[in-house]
Amino acid sequence: MTQLHNMTVAQLAQTLKTKQASAVEVATAFLARTGGNPHNAFLDINSEVTLAQAQASDARIAAGTAGALEGVPIAHKDVFVTRDFATTAGSKILSGYRSPFDATVVQKLGAGVNAQGGAGMVSLGKVNCDEFAMGSANENSAYGAVTNPWDTSRVPGGSSGGSAAAVAARLAPAATGTDTGGSIRQPASFCGITGIKPTYGRASRYGMIAYASSLDQAGPMARTAEDCALLLSAMCGADLDRDSTSLDVPAENFSAKLGDNLLGLRIGIPKEFFGEGLAADVRTAIDAALKTLEAQGAKLVPITLPRTELAIPVYYIIAPAEASSNLSRFDGVKFGHRASAYTDLVSMYKKTRAEGFGEEVKRRIMTGAYVLSHGYYDAYYLQAQKIRRMIADDFQRAFAECDVIAGPVAPSVAWKLGNNASDPLADYLADIFTLPASLAGLPGMSIPVGFGEGHMPVGMQLIGNYLQEARLLNVAHQYQLATDHHLQQPEGI
């Protein structure tokens, strides 16, 4: 039998269902791999909690009441609140915080709640992320940077870098991530795994610590499209009573159409994604992947997304504006860190936030407060919202000509740790290809398609129209049946 840590989610689910291994055995194997916290991927591990969940899974398997993914381990990004593990959002201001409830996504993937059974997955703990999900490299965490398993001198991408590194290093078969401007897709690309951001509103945001409320969306990260389909099926579903941004759309079996062929599929190739800023090694890998899809019966269709270059300024007005509002709740009064020395209430606010927030979070809060201030709201925020609608309209015109859009996830492979430390704008520019779909609320995913400079992974981005996750996963799965890039693993794993 294949070593447990090398199994995919689908393989582990089958192994557990047929009782070739117990949930406790599987959990124990993965807990052993997290010893010493390779790549600084985990922020909180509690083996007693994990093994208790595994024992409960074994009991449900024995009783015939197992969930769809019963006993399969998963790690959760540290922006999902959890009762059994600390939740910090990668920030000192929430150091040691323990939530009284689980996020909806955690419930759905776990044992469920209120007599509604979940998928039955076992939590391995919480994984590192950029502070409040603000970053493209996972260097902004208050608890240290995560390193890329393919080359520990490089970044894993962000903000879900801990999730991506944990999956790539086989510390967990799957992990949850969040994507505000590309934070599932970009780290998936940099670490050579598969990740999908569903349509905005598909997965509940209840219990997911907010960064930018009109953009944040939860999604799964795993090694294969098949695994992501299983995970997404468990994660999604209406949560209207608890999440005002939740879509009133029933849960869907995203695995149902994985086997469909690609004959006649129209793949849109936006010229704006293949300009001068795209590294040659990334383009070579993407071009080869597109040829593979053509060989499977797909047709490449040239399209245009003319406002692509405006996505960066639009995003970095809207997201910080929403962040400045969302993060006002972290003030030292209700929960989290409180400054030890202060003279009055205002002094406590100032000192608490100065001590608790990192530089990037402070930068975005100040930017957001500025663009929302009197005299600048109309000039910046309102204009950004208008262009956001135009970007969404550009996609709809493109989808009149194609079924799926394909292109790079990022302009380059993962860069060296510290390369952009003195230039935050360089990190922002790396989001150029992922931001448009986020602003439009569209589903997007990254799949491994080869390697570039330094033998670092390259991901290809697939973007679909609203609620077309099943089509994206079908394309990705068919590509992975014809290639083995997703099966590659870092040396020494």
Secondary structure, DSSP 4 states (H G I P E B T S, - for coil): ---GGG--HHHHHHHHHTTSS-HHHHHHHHHHHTTT-GGG-EEE--HHHHHHHHHHHHHHHHHT---TTTT-EEEEETTB--SSS---TT-GGGTT---SS--HHHHHHTTEETTEE----EEEEEE--SGGG--SSS---TT----BTTBTTB---SSTHHHHHHHHTTS-SEEEEEESSSTTHHHHHHHT-EEEEPSTTSB--TTB--SSTTT-EEEEEESSHHHHHHHHHHHBS--TTT-TT--------TTTTTT---TT-EEEEEGGGGSTTS-HHHHHHHHHHHHHHHHTT-EEEEE--TTGGGHHHHHHHHHHHHHHHHGGG-SSSSSS---S--SSHHHHHHHHHHHHS-HHHHHHHHHHHHHHSTTTIIIIIIHHHHHHHHHHHHHHHHHTT-SEEEEESSSSSPPBTTTTTT-HHHHHHTTTTTHHHHHHT--EEEEEEEE-GGG-EEEEEEE-STT-HHHHHHHHHHHHHH--GGG---TT-
